[in-house]
Structures are given as C-alpha cells and as structure tokens.
Amino acid sequence: MVQSALDLLSIEKYLCELAQKHVGPIIKAKSGTQHTYDAKSGSRAVDIVTAIDKQVEKLIWDNVKQKYPEFKFIGEESYVAGQTKITDEPTFIIDPIDGTTNFVHDFPFSCTSLGLAINKEPVVGVIYNPHLDLLVSASRDNGMRVNGQDFDFMAKKHEMGPLHLAKSVVALQPGSAREGPNFTTKMKTYEKLLSCDGGFVHGFRNLGSSAMTLAYICLGYLDSYWDGGCYAWDVCAGWCILRETGGRIVGANPGEWEVPVDNRTYLAVRGCENKQEQNEYIEKFWDCVEGKLNYT
C-alpha cells in the first residue's frame, strides 16, 4: 500500500477520537494510583512500566487492528529488543503512556502518543494530554491542529522571531540510565550549553515526556530538544507534527543531518522564517556536544 492511496487526514481524525474518548480517560483516572511498577532497564536505571501502560497499549492495538487490519503495529510495551523491526509497511508506532514517571507521580505531563509511519517516515501524529485536555495532531501535507482546530504556525513563527541558540529555551532529559559514557556526554553537554563561554542558552526545561516536549516545540513554547536513548514510539507522532510546522529533527551527534525514526538520538528544532537560520542553530548546538551519544 502506497502513501498516496491512504487518506492520512481521516487516519489522524480516527486516532484523535481514540486518544480523547478511550485512552485519555484511563490515563487521567489512573494517574498517581500506580504504586507498584516494574523497572524495565535494571536497578541502575529508572525506566518504569505499570500495568496501566500495558492495558492502554492493548486497548489501542485492539482498536486500530479492527479499523486497519492490514497495518503493522509497534508499541513500547510489546517491543522485543533485537526482534521488533520497523519496515516500509504502514505501521502504527505507539507509546500508550509517554511520561510514565510523571504518570506514577501524578505530575500532569503524561500523554498518549499515536504515530503512523510509511516507508519508515512519520506521516500521522496524535499527542493527547488528558490532564490539560490538550490534543495536538497533524498528518502529512495537512498542517497541524490543536484540539481539532487548525493551528496558524506561520503566525506563531513570526511571533517568536529569529532562532538563536543564545536566546533559546532548550528541552533536555537526563534519561533513565544514570551511568556510563552516554550519561557523561549528556552532563558535559548540558554544562556547555548553559555556560556563558558556551551556548549560553536562556534556560533548560524537562517535561519528562518526549512527546509532550515535541508538542510544545510545535506550539512555540520551546525552541529545541536534544536527547539520546529515546525510541521510535517516543518521537514518531511528534516528528510528523513538527515537520508540518517547518521544524526539523536531525541527529543528536554533530553531522547527522538525516536520521531514521528509530535513530535513538535526536535534536529537534522549531520552525522559523529563515531556513538558513535553522541550519546555523543546529550547527551551533552541535558545537556544544561534548562526546558522542551511542545507543547501539
């Protein structure tokens, strides 16, 4: 099945309804109630999963399988390392609850992230935070919507003005693993970005959710997001939405101008009126990267 044969806007609307009517109410009702959970990455990491994550993923899978039985499906909780692969086939790439740590602690920045990729390229994205009743969505060549209404991102780009590293607010997340060379690279890069002799950015923000972070870049609340250790389900939906606003995702490491959706390291940058300005921002950001993130 080729992309042109699919009505991407109708798929977007379907996923929006699924997120708002079926998934969101569970996330909101169960937030802060899960005091028993598993650590997915061992004792020296804080990547946690609850029974609700698994329940929500099954609910999503059951629904989309019935609606689109010919599509593939990859979810965070059903992923098997070394076995699960993203192919060129239309594939739903889903994070049932992004921001599980927020969810466990009842911090209102957990959401569901529903993406569709074709030829390994994100073409539909739906992010819904039920705590804020915030629905951000897009599909390829159809623009971006907020709570179902078209979002004028061109006006927002003009309102935000020029894109400069030293005048930006950057989203950063330390990740679940708190040891090793990747953690060291992150900490050294954070220091250089903050330093008056380095990037001298205005500030950092950590929302605890990659999907919400990408949504906030699209809304014009953040300028960029740099991270490593993410998976395709963390970024697929947000990637599609960001691209519709003129934003861009490249690799977290210098020189990685073109990366696949499952790259595991990313630098997301908001749209701006001057494309060259965006490229210069990326290069200046890369100048602050101390070391190399590697999650192979």
Secondary structure, 3 states (H helix, E strand, C coil): CCHHHCCHHHHHHHHHHHHHHHHHHHHHHHCCCCCCCEECCCCCECCEECHHHHHHHHHHHHHHHHHCCCCEEEECCCCCCCCCCCCCCCEEEEEEEECHHHHHCCCCCCEEEEEEEECCEEEEEEEEECCCCEEEEEECCCCEEECCEECCHHHHHHHHCCCCHHHCEEEECCCCECCHHHHHHHHHHHHHHHCCCCCCCCEEECCCCHHHHHHHHHHCCCCEEEEECCCHHHHHHHHHHHHHCCCEEECCCCCCCCCCCCCCEEEEECCCCCHHHHHHHHHHHHCCCCCCCCCC
